[in-house]
Amino acid sequence: MSVAVIDAVYLRETLSELLAIPSPTGFTDEIARRLCQFLDDLGVPYEMTRRGAIRARLAGAAPRPARAIVAHLDTLGAQVKRLKENGRLELVPIGHWSARFAEGARGTVFGSSGAFRASILPLKASGHTFNDEVDTAPVGWQHVEARIDAHARTQADLDRLGIEVGDIIAIDPQPEFLPNGYIVSRHLDDKAGVAVMLAALKALRVSSQVPAVDLYFLFTIAEETGHGAGSILTPDIAALVAIDNGTSAPGQNSSEFGVTLCMADQTGPFDYHLTRKLAQLCKSNGIQMQKDVFRYYRSDAAAAVEAGADVRTALATFGVDASHGYERIHSDALRSLAELIVSYGFSPVEIARDAEPFADVGGFTHQPVEAAPEARQSDLHPVPML
């Protein structure tokens, strides 16, 4: 099977545009609208849920067992917890991220009367005032505050500006696209995954081939707070592949190059057969691939299973350094993931029984249980106990 040609310029420009649209969980209307425009441009039909999750469908040679690819539009952010007497804002995070990465961040507060630019600062931010206390201050959300770039020296000033408890704060991504292929930005989780899906969808659309079965592209809006793909699947979908960030860090096997397949996260192992199918597609198409296990991680796939969906799940990732902070990826991983999605869409169905939600044992899968040849050989010549 030949590897699909991915439009790298389209992928990069799409990612750049997605990063420019603020979309912390709970504030995703505008990015959902833009995503619909991308789908319109590609000529792909879709439908949207009440809250803005999107389900697009690329018709295949057969409707079942349908496959789905999913990524999330929402990002990390913050929310106003309290209007402080000094005219600053106490914050709580949206999603799980450290206040260590919030210190010094620029962002936008979306108040009832309009948007205000702001900085997130430690409570003791001035070295000229607090001297060494700036360096010894503890880290945590209770130790930072947002400074509005408007006349706000008292709580009454904040009231006058129309800023209220619960207002959303979007953190600036500050993206850099480097000539050597590295991309550094906040919110690559998971806008890079969305851009990968759109680039793969474009390649599928221009191909003369037809997917083996209906292929759904799902875009969710609340993955960072644990909801994810809990309510967007159809009964025809038998397999769900989440596209998200891997964890390139000490002790991990993820890489910023190629595809990193996650074999298990904190919710348990991913589907035995689906993950191995993706691994085989990487091998047969010459796509660099490595496997990893994530201890402190969950994705759209976990939300779907926990919501009761009886689907095979897998997680294919682009390795991210400093996830949920100033993230870094390489364009090679994004292209590789898009190639894998296209290869998966065109690949034949091996488990025909998955077309029906319930059936007898006929056609049910097997897992290998026999000893490997090397193990059988060693049984003939056991190593003596010392």
Secondary structure, 3 states (H helix, E strand, C coil): CCCCCCCHHHHHHHHHHHHCCCCECCCCHHHHHHHHHHHHHHCCCEEECCCCCEEEEECCCCCCCEEEEEEECCECEEEEEEECCCCCEEEEEECCCCCCCCCCCEEEEEECCEEEEEEEEECCCCHHHHCCHHHHCCCCHHHEEEEECCCCCCHHHHHHHCCCCCCEEEECCCCEECCCCEEEECCHHHHHHHHHHHHHHHHHHHCCCCCCCCEEEEEECCHHHCCCCCCCCCCCEEEEEEEEEEEECCCCCCCCCCEEEEEEECCEECCHHHHHHHHHHHHHCCCCEEEEECCCCCCHHHHHHHCCCCCEEEEEEEEEECCCCCEEEEHHHHHHHHHHHHHHHHCCCCCHHHHCCCCCCCCCCCCCCCCCHHHHHHHHCCCCCC
